[in-house]
Amino acid sequence: MSATKNTMGAAAGSDAAPGAGSGGRGQRAGAGAGNDRIVATLNEVACRPDGAPWGVRELAETLGGSRSTVNRILQGLTEQGLAARDANGNYTAGQRLRVLANRLLDRHPLLGSARSIIDTLSRSCDATALLALYDPSAGRCFVAIMTMAPGPVRYNLGPGTVIPLHAGAAGRAILAELGIDAVDESALTAFTEDTVTDRPGLERILAEDRAAGYTISVGQHFALAAGVAAPFRFGGLLGAVSVTRPRFDTTDDDLRRFVPQVQDTARRLSALPLVGPDHSREKAFESGSAAASSARLDRAPEPGSEGGSAVARVERLLTALVAESAGLETTGRPLARRIGANPATATKLLGTALESGLALRRGERVVVGPRLLCWAAALGATAGVVSVTAHIVAALAADTGETIGVAEFDSRSRHAQLTTVVPGSRPLHYGLATGVEIPLHAGAAGKAILAELPGEVVDGLALTQYTERTVSNRAELEDELDCVRARGWATGDGERIPDAFGIAAAYFVDGVVAGSVTATIPRFRVPEVDIDSVTEKIVHAAREITTLLTVTLGT
């Protein structure tokens, strides 16, 4: 996505929305210039091509703001995990932003359900299939989902890529719904010799597309591409689904043959339920333990609190939008409480969100808007536990000097596996391997998880004896798990590996146990280790991971 300059210091109501590019729509006066600047900066960080880092000077020039202002905003975004600073002092999208993007791609009512539908269309047409969405705040459309067809010649427009409204099947299908006035004369760029750039000619073609209910484009965006698209509407969003193949390998009959399949796909997308697919851990596996309940993180501050900085309030609004597929209330105090602001401040922030496309009105509620969906598409599904928690685990290993591991718990299979290991820095430290399944009843990592699971899980476990120290008596194990729940951490002394001592604390996602963080120490070194200090740091790291990964707020 190409960067376009915005005047960060300009009053709201200027020609371009922050971060929206040259096709932007006006901002409402008084919508909160500070919020505008935050959203503009975050937009450029999220949509940087290939995730390349931004230097402060470069980003300030792109946004048309001062270096000091941009630097201050970037620091605030970094504190909230929405941006991250690399070793060279440059900035990229932060892990919290990637977690939110990943959740949208997985559970948004449209994006979470459409992937399999687009994949099916791609296979049936042996073509690259796209789902594109229109962003009114920017006056442009972007690729939200793409499935590339196999073969030596491929049509590839990655998610997050901006595509023209007047050229190419997907863009033109959307423009046919909007009408010619939705595109400026200056935007009618000729991409190929077949691109229609004269307004009367384009208006005539759009009328034909609208009457037909589909669009066929041959060589108008890319000279060697031919495609078919059909528009759809979903919960206030306007989009198009298209298939594209190499022009030299696609006949007019092929394109006409694709039309019914593309139109049927568009109808299926329009008919998707307005509540996202339920992949919640709660449905797969209920915890219900006291410790899990206490670990649920309500990011909203106490009533009457201002809830920290403006960037913190933006983060809470983004989280609330992502968490609530049914939408957020927009009146009264509920929204103000949710984002940690007084009602007037909450109203201003909501105005910025609506006008920048982060949010979209649906009746009396607001839901995720096209700009936020574009950020998710551009960032992609990169938010696995291993990648987003790496900085926390590395810092913990450096601070303690001990080997740190992260175990992930699969609630469906009821198995836990060690997925991250950072070796300790001490001369004598313990070595562990990733990809190893760990027992739930033996060792600190497993017991920290098991303590947060229903009693039926303990009852169904085979208490395998790994060492002479493994607890194999069920009553004794249950007593120990009670202690783990009460204090919030577990220990293991030679129970799975004879010469290893472990300290572990569970982490949670949306209030349900999802794994544990463990320090593993050679048993003979335990007397010289400050166990209380290591334990405190393990518990703190588990809470950090819980905060990072939690999106659906506790009640």
Summary of the structure (lengths in Angstrom):
residues: 555
radius of gyration: 26.2
end to end distance: 38.3
largest distance: 85.3
contacts: 1977
relative contact order: 0.11
helix: 43%
strand: 19%
